[in-house]
Amino acid sequence: MAFNKRQFYVNTPDGDTILTEVFQEDDKVTILLGENKRIDLDVESAFELADTLLILANDMGGYENEQY
């Protein structure tokens, strides 16, 4: 059973927009990218991916150029 489902759009450097869905199912975290890419991760790998993405995005400047 899936719960805590999050849906958002990510943008590629080429300007494409991809619907992304992330949710927990049984003992795994599932990431759906678009209609045909699925990645199933164990919890440890999900934390490692999240940590790495935060570090890389922070090194690139993150949200400092965003206007609210």
DRENDO-626722 format. One record per atom (N, C-alpha, C, CB): x, y, z; residue in one letter. Coordinates in steps of 0.05 Angstrom, whole numbers, plus 5000, padded with zeros to 4 digits. Glycine has a CB too. Example, Ala and Ser with C-alpha at 12.3 -4.5 7.8 and 13.67 -1.06 7.14 Angstrom:
BEGIN
{{5264,4886,5156},A}
{{5246,4910,5156},A}
{{5264,4934,5156},A}
{{5226,4911,5181},A}
{{5257,4955,5142},S}
{{5273,4979,5143},S}
{{5258,5001,5157},S}
{{5282,4988,5114},S}
This chain:
BEGIN
{{5017,4976,5000},M}
{{5000,5000,5000},M}
{{5018,5025,5000},M}
{{4981,5000,5024},M}
{{5012,5044,4983},A}
{{5027,5069,4981},A}
{{5015,5090,4999},A}
{{5028,5078,4952},A}
{{5033,5105,5012},F}
{{5024,5128,5027},F}
{{5045,5149,5028},F}
{{5016,5120,5056},F}
{{5039,5173,5038},N}
{{5057,5195,5038},N}
{{5067,5201,5010},N}
{{5081,5189,5056},N}
{{5050,5200,4990},K}
{{5057,5205,4963},K}
{{5061,5234,4958},K}
{{5036,5193,4943},K}
{{5083,5241,4945},R}
{{5089,5269,4938},R}
{{5092,5270,4908},R}
{{5116,5279,4951},R}
{{5079,5290,4896},Q}
{{5081,5295,4867},Q}
{{5092,5323,4862},Q}
{{5053,5290,4853},Q}
{{5110,5325,4844},F}
{{5121,5351,4837},F}
{{5134,5349,4809},F}
{{5142,5361,4858},F}
{{5140,5372,4797},Y}
{{5153,5372,4771},Y}
{{5182,5380,4774},Y}
{{5138,5392,4752},Y}
{{5199,5367,4759},V}
{{5227,5374,4758},V}
{{5233,5384,4730},V}
{{5246,5350,4766},V}
{{5252,5401,4727},N}
{{5260,5413,4701},N}
{{5288,5404,4694},N}
{{5258,5443,4702},N}
{{5291,5397,4668},T}
{{5317,5389,4658},T}
{{5332,5414,4648},T}
{{5315,5368,4636},T}
{{5358,5413,4645},P}
{{5372,5436,4634},P}
{{5363,5444,4606},P}
{{5402,5430,4633},P}
{{5351,5425,4591},D}
{{5341,5430,4565},D}
{{5313,5443,4565},D}
{{5340,5405,4548},D}
{{5301,5446,4589},G}
{{5275,5458,4591},G}
{{5252,5439,4592},G}
{{5271,5477,4569},G}
{{5257,5413,4592},D}
{{5235,5394,4594},D}
{{5225,5393,4623},D}
{{5244,5366,4585},D}
{{5199,5388,4626},T}
{{5187,5385,4652},T}
{{5178,5356,4656},T}
{{5163,5405,4656},T}
{{5185,5344,4678},I}
{{5179,5316,4683},I}
{{5164,5313,4709},I}
{{5205,5299,4684},I}
{{5140,5301,4707},L}
{{5125,5295,4732},L}
{{5140,5274,4748},L}
{{5096,5285,4725},L}
{{5144,5280,4773},T}
{{5159,5262,4791},T}
{{5141,5255,4814},T}
{{5185,5275,4800},T}
{{5140,5229,4821},E}
{{5125,5220,4844},E}
{{5143,5204,4862},E}
{{5100,5203,4835},E}
{{5141,5209,4888},V}
{{5158,5195,4907},V}
{{5139,5185,4929},V}
{{5180,5213,4919},V}
{{5141,5159,4936},F}
{{5124,5148,4957},F}
{{5137,5124,4970},F}
{{5097,5141,4946},F}
{{5127,5118,4993},Q}
{{5137,5094,5008},Q}
{{5117,5072,5003},Q}
{{5139,5100,5039},Q}
{{5128,5048,4998},E}
{{5111,5025,4993},E}
{{5125,5001,5006},E}
{{5107,5020,4962},E}
{{5112,4988,5024},D}
{{5124,4966,5039},D}
{{5150,4976,5053},D}
{{5129,4941,5021},D}
{{5172,4964,5047},D}
{{5198,4971,5059},D}
{{5216,4986,5040},D}
{{5212,4947,5071},D}
{{5204,4999,5020},K}
{{5221,5013,5000},K}
{{5210,5041,4994},K}
{{5222,4997,4974},K}
{{5227,5057,4983},V}
{{5219,5084,4973},V}
{{5220,5082,4943},V}
{{5239,5107,4984},V}
{{5198,5090,4930},T}
{{5196,5089,4901},T}
{{5195,5117,4889},T}
{{5170,5074,4893},T}
{{5211,5120,4868},I}
{{5212,5145,4853},I}
{{5202,5139,4825},I}
{{5241,5158,4853},I}
{{5182,5153,4816},L}
{{5172,5151,4788},L}
{{5180,5176,4774},L}
{{5141,5145,4787},L}
{{5194,5174,4751},L}
{{5202,5197,4735},L}
{{5187,5194,4708},L}
{{5233,5198,4731},L}
{{5169,5212,4703},G}
{{5153,5211,4679},G}
{{5136,5186,4679},G}
{{5171,5211,4655},G}
{{5130,5175,4656},E}
{{5112,5153,4653},E}
{{5126,5126,4653},E}
{{5096,5155,4629},E}
{{5153,5125,4649},N}
{{5165,5099,4645},N}
{{5192,5095,4659},N}
{{5169,5094,4617},N}
{{5198,5111,4679},K}
{{5223,5107,4695},K}
{{5215,5103,4724},K}
{{5243,5131,4691},K}
{{5223,5080,4735},R}
{{5217,5074,4763},R}
{{5243,5066,4777},R}
{{5195,5052,4765},R}
{{5247,5076,4801},I}
{{5270,5069,4817},I}
{{5259,5061,4844},I}
{{5291,5093,4819},I}
{{5265,5037,4853},D}
{{5258,5027,4880},D}
{{5284,5026,4896},D}
{{5244,4999,4879},D}
{{5283,5039,4920},L}
{{5306,5041,4937},L}
{{5300,5030,4965},L}
{{5317,5070,4939},L}
{{5320,5018,4978},D}
{{5316,5012,5006},D}
{{5319,5039,5021},D}
{{5336,4990,5016},D}
{{5312,5039,5046},V}
{{5312,5064,5062},V}
{{5339,5076,5064},V}
{{5301,5059,5090},V}
{{5360,5060,5068},E}
{{5387,5071,5070},E}
{{5395,5085,5044},E}
{{5406,5048,5077},E}
{{5389,5073,5022},S}
{{5396,5085,4996},S}
{{5380,5110,4991},S}
{{5392,5065,4973},S}
{{5355,5111,5000},A}
{{5339,5135,4996},A}
{{5351,5158,5012},A}
{{5310,5130,5006},A}
{{5360,5153,5036},F}
{{5373,5174,5052},F}
{{5399,5183,5039},F}
{{5379,5164,5081},F}
{{5415,5164,5029},E}
{{5440,5171,5015},E}
{{5435,5188,4991},E}
{{5455,5145,5007},E}
{{5415,5182,4975},L}
{{5408,5198,4951},L}
{{5399,5226,4960},L}
{{5386,5184,4935},L}
{{5381,5227,4980},A}
{{5372,5253,4989},A}
{{5395,5271,5000},A}
{{5350,5250,5011},A}
{{5413,5259,5015},D}
{{5435,5273,5026},D}
{{5454,5283,5004},D}
{{5451,5255,5045},D}
{{5459,5266,4984},T}
{{5477,5274,4962},T}
{{5464,5296,4946},T}
{{5482,5250,4944},T}
{{5438,5295,4940},L}
{{5425,5316,4925},L}
{{5425,5343,4939},L}
{{5396,5308,4919},L}
{{5421,5342,4966},L}
{{5422,5367,4981},L}
{{5450,5379,4981},L}
{{5413,5361,5010},L}
{{5470,5363,4984},I}
{{5498,5373,4984},I}
{{5504,5385,4957},I}
{{5518,5350,4990},I}
{{5498,5371,4935},L}
{{5504,5381,4908},L}
{{5488,5407,4902},L}
{{5498,5360,4887},L}
{{5463,5407,4909},A}
{{5446,5431,4904},A}
{{5456,5455,4920},A}
{{5417,5426,4910},A}
{{5464,5450,4945},N}
{{5475,5471,4962},N}
{{5501,5482,4950},N}
{{5480,5460,4990},N}
{{5518,5465,4940},D}
{{5543,5473,4928},D}
{{5538,5491,4903},D}
{{5560,5449,4921},D}
{{5516,5486,4890},M}
{{5509,5501,4865},M}
{{5495,5527,4871},M}
{{5493,5484,4847},M}
{{5488,5532,4896},G}
{{5474,5557,4903},G}
{{5446,5554,4911},G}
{{5476,5575,4880},G}
{{5434,5531,4905},G}
{{5407,5526,4914},G}
{{5386,5547,4907},G}
{{5406,5523,4944},G}
{{5372,5557,4926},Y}
{{5350,5576,4922},Y}
{{5358,5605,4922},Y}
{{5330,5571,4942},Y}
{{5383,5612,4924},E}
{{5391,5640,4928},E}
{{5383,5658,4904},E}
{{5420,5642,4932},E}
{{5378,5646,4881},N}
{{5370,5662,4858},N}
{{5339,5662,4854},N}
{{5383,5651,4833},N}
{{5325,5647,4871},E}
{{5296,5646,4869},E}
{{5283,5672,4880},E}
{{5285,5621,4883},E}
{{5262,5680,4868},Q}
{{5247,5703,4878},Q}
{{5220,5693,4888},Q}
{{5243,5725,4855},Q}
{{5211,5704,4910},Y}
{{5186,5696,4923},Y}
{{5167,5719,4923},Y}
{{5190,5685,4951},Y}
